[in-house]
């Protein structure tokens, strides 16, 4: 019986760790959405925000996948459905949406 419990306990522990990692990922995604929504609120266009993101990624020599992720968040923030939300509401909305997609 103990040999069954140990793997089960490890699976439970690992699934908790995976969930915590995913929550951190969603927090990061939603923080980016909030930042990009701040820029939108200041009157910056989607193209301007994308260009700023590209320059930051280039200066920091970030992996191209980071820039792609930023572009996806910029698209999300500037989409018609999201434009009516301010930065804080955008952050919460994006976090909730991200968590809802866990495991999909």
Secondary structure, DSSP 8 states (H G I E B T S, - for coil): -HHHHHHHHHHHHHHHHHHHHHHHHHHHHHHHHHHHHHHHHTT--HHHHHHHHHHHHHHTT--HHHHHHHHHHHHHHHSTTTTTS-HHHHHHHHHHHHHHTTT-
